[in-house]
Amino acid sequence: MTELAMRRTLQCVYLGISLVSSGCCLFQVHVVPCSNFVGLTCLLDFLVLKRKDMMMHHLFVIGMLHFMNTHEIDDQQNVVTTLLSPEISTIFLILNNFMQPGLVKRANQLAFVSTFAYYRLYNYTKAFHMTFFERARDPLETWQIYISIYGLFALNVYWGMLIALKALDPVRKQSA
């Protein structure tokens, strides 16, 4: 299998996972089992990744999921839904790879930017639940929570800045 075919196959797998986990979030069904499936995918994907930012992303997700699976969290369904809902933006990101330039691709890119800003930046701040910190059994677990929650948020802010710069690139080229 060629590298392009392998990449396309993985993108289809990721699209399926994002669709299922987004459906679980939107309909509030099987959210916790779905999050564990996403965590397993992150763990397996971590082994084949080459991009350091994606490796960090997966480690942060695995850290949060590990904590939630080993502790009793108040309102776990809503907390997991908030943490899993950013997968909605991933759908549009992956679909963009399969589209030809044109109006539909631009609409998809707008949907990606909108869902990224809402779910990965604005809505994610709900994930900063004090219940996580209250459930920590020792300082090591407290650090696990801090690193996972704030590390993932910082990475999303970084990616958001890259997205904004890319969106502004045509404007900068026009004015030059």
FENZIDA-V128844 format. One record per residue. N is the residue number from 0. PHI is phi in whole degrees, -180 to 180 (NA if undefined). PSI is psi in degrees with one decimal (NA if undefined). OMEGA is omega as a letter, one per 30 degrees, with the letter a starting at -180 (999 if undefined). Layout:
n={N & N}
phi={PHI & PHI}
psi={PSI & PSI}
omega={OMEGA & OMEGA}
This chain:
n={0 & 1 & 2 & 3 & 4 & 5 & 6 & 7 & 8 & 9 & 10 & 11 & 12 & 13 & 14 & 15 & 16 & 17 & 18 & 19 & 20 & 21 & 22 & 23 & 24 & 25 & 26 & 27 & 28 & 29 & 30 & 31 & 32 & 33 & 34 & 35 & 36 & 37 & 38 & 39 & 40 & 41 & 42 & 43 & 44 & 45 & 46 & 47 & 48 & 49 & 50 & 51 & 52 & 53 & 54 & 55 & 56 & 57 & 58 & 59 & 60 & 61 & 62 & 63 & 64 & 65 & 66 & 67 & 68 & 69 & 70 & 71 & 72 & 73 & 74 & 75 & 76 & 77 & 78 & 79 & 80 & 81 & 82 & 83 & 84 & 85 & 86 & 87 & 88 & 89 & 90 & 91 & 92 & 93 & 94 & 95 & 96 & 97 & 98 & 99 & 100 & 101 & 102 & 103 & 104 & 105 & 106 & 107 & 108 & 109 & 110 & 111 & 112 & 113 & 114 & 115 & 116 & 117 & 118 & 119 & 120 & 121 & 122 & 123 & 124 & 125 & 126 & 127 & 128 & 129 & 130 & 131 & 132 & 133 & 134 & 135 & 136 & 137 & 138 & 139 & 140 & 141 & 142 & 143 & 144 & 145 & 146 & 147 & 148 & 149 & 150 & 151 & 152 & 153 & 154 & 155 & 156 & 157 & 158 & 159 & 160 & 161 & 162 & 163 & 164 & 165 & 166 & 167 & 168 & 169 & 170 & 171 & 172 & 173 & 174 & 175}
phi={NA & -71 & -64 & -64 & -65 & -65 & -63 & -64 & -63 & -63 & -63 & -65 & -63 & -63 & -62 & -61 & -64 & -65 & -64 & -64 & -67 & -65 & -62 & -60 & -66 & -65 & -100 & 55 & -127 & 50 & -67 & -66 & -60 & -64 & -64 & -68 & -66 & -63 & -61 & -63 & -63 & -60 & -64 & -66 & -65 & -56 & -71 & -111 & -74 & -118 & -84 & -64 & -66 & -71 & -63 & -63 & -55 & -66 & -64 & -63 & -63 & -62 & -61 & -68 & -65 & -60 & -62 & -66 & -81 & -109 & -137 & -86 & -108 & -64 & 57 & -57 & -57 & -71 & -63 & -66 & -60 & -63 & -75 & -91 & -61 & -60 & -61 & -60 & -68 & -64 & -56 & -69 & -62 & -70 & -58 & -58 & -68 & -102 & -102 & -86 & -56 & 153 & -63 & -65 & -66 & -65 & -64 & -64 & -64 & -64 & -64 & -63 & -60 & -64 & -70 & -62 & -61 & -72 & -81 & -92 & -114 & -67 & -68 & -63 & -60 & -65 & -75 & -82 & -75 & -66 & -62 & -61 & -69 & -69 & -88 & -63 & -89 & -156 & -59 & -63 & -67 & -61 & -66 & -58 & -67 & -56 & -63 & -67 & -68 & -76 & -65 & -65 & -64 & -62 & -65 & -67 & -64 & -59 & -63 & -61 & -66 & -63 & -64 & -63 & -63 & -67 & -68 & -83 & -55 & -61 & -66 & -64 & -66 & -67 & -79 & -82}
psi={133.1 & 164.2 & -39.1 & -43.0 & -38.9 & -42.9 & -42.2 & -40.3 & -46.1 & -39.2 & -38.4 & -40.1 & -47.1 & -37.7 & -43.8 & -43.4 & -42.2 & -40.2 & -46.5 & -47.9 & -34.8 & -41.1 & -42.1 & -42.4 & -48.5 & -35.9 & 1.1 & 45.7 & 139.5 & 37.0 & -45.7 & -48.7 & -37.5 & -40.0 & -34.5 & -34.7 & -41.5 & -41.8 & -42.1 & -41.0 & -41.7 & -42.7 & -47.1 & -41.8 & -34.2 & -34.1 & -22.9 & -3.2 & 151.7 & -20.4 & 125.1 & -36.2 & -37.9 & -35.3 & -43.6 & -43.9 & -48.7 & -38.1 & -40.9 & -44.0 & -45.7 & -40.5 & -44.0 & -43.7 & -38.6 & -45.3 & -45.2 & -31.0 & -15.7 & 5.2 & 153.2 & 117.0 & 130.6 & 137.7 & 43.3 & -39.7 & -48.1 & -37.6 & -47.3 & -38.6 & -43.9 & -40.8 & -27.3 & -21.4 & -24.1 & -16.2 & -21.1 & -41.7 & -27.8 & -31.8 & -50.0 & -34.5 & -45.6 & -43.4 & -33.4 & -32.6 & -19.3 & 0.1 & 148.5 & 152.6 & 142.5 & -170.1 & -41.9 & -40.4 & -39.0 & -40.3 & -40.5 & -41.4 & -38.7 & -40.8 & -39.6 & -51.2 & -43.4 & -48.4 & -32.8 & -50.7 & -42.5 & -55.0 & -34.3 & -19.0 & -64.2 & -58.0 & -29.2 & -27.4 & -19.5 & -20.4 & -7.8 & 53.3 & 133.4 & -21.9 & -29.7 & -49.4 & -32.1 & -27.3 & -9.0 & 133.6 & -21.9 & 170.7 & -32.1 & -42.7 & -37.2 & -42.6 & -37.1 & -43.2 & -49.8 & -49.9 & -44.1 & -51.5 & -53.4 & -30.8 & -44.3 & -40.8 & -44.5 & -39.9 & -39.9 & -36.6 & -43.3 & -49.3 & -37.1 & -39.6 & -40.3 & -40.8 & -43.8 & -42.7 & -40.6 & -37.7 & -33.5 & -12.4 & -47.4 & -35.4 & -44.2 & -39.2 & -37.4 & -39.4 & -13.8 & NA}
omega={a & l & l & l & l & l & l & l & l & l & l & l & a & l & l & l & l & l & a & a & l & l & l & l & a & a & l & l & l & a & a & l & l & l & l & l & l & l & l & l & l & a & l & a & l & a & a & a & l & a & a & a & l & l & l & l & a & l & l & l & l & l & l & a & l & a & a & a & a & a & l & a & l & l & a & a & a & l & a & l & l & a & a & a & l & l & l & l & a & l & a & l & a & l & l & a & a & a & l & l & l & a & a & l & l & l & l & l & l & l & l & a & a & a & l & a & a & a & a & l & a & a & a & a & l & a & a & a & l & a & l & a & l & a & a & a & a & a & l & l & l & l & l & a & a & a & a & a & a & l & l & l & l & l & l & l & l & l & l & l & l & l & l & l & l & l & a & a & l & l & l & l & l & a & a & 999}
